[in-house]
Amino acid sequence: MKAIVLQTLDGTQHIGFILCAIPPGDIEGDCMFSIVPDDAELLEDPEIVQLLDRRDQGESLIELSEDSRSILIRSHRLDNMFVQFETNGVGHWGFVREGERVAVGQAATISSQH
């Protein structure tokens, strides 16, 4: 997996990408955010502002689950972020708040896009 597409929760608007750098055979690496929303109004959404903060930090730590269907992203002084995929490569992204995963949008691996 080289990149993850981020969309709004209803899947109608593109938000950006998570670009992943994980060494082959490893489950940890780094990632960077490229946030280029379809609608400029999304830049005012607090959830998108957090993505912009991650982008501005540069690299974040990324950790894959053993089955590669769940990803945890850690960025300095921000809520942990998750991406959870189904077997078809499509899933959801969001933030871990008070120990709970809160889905904010849809996610897909680049390879699952047709």
Disulfide bonds with the S-S distance in Angstrom:
none
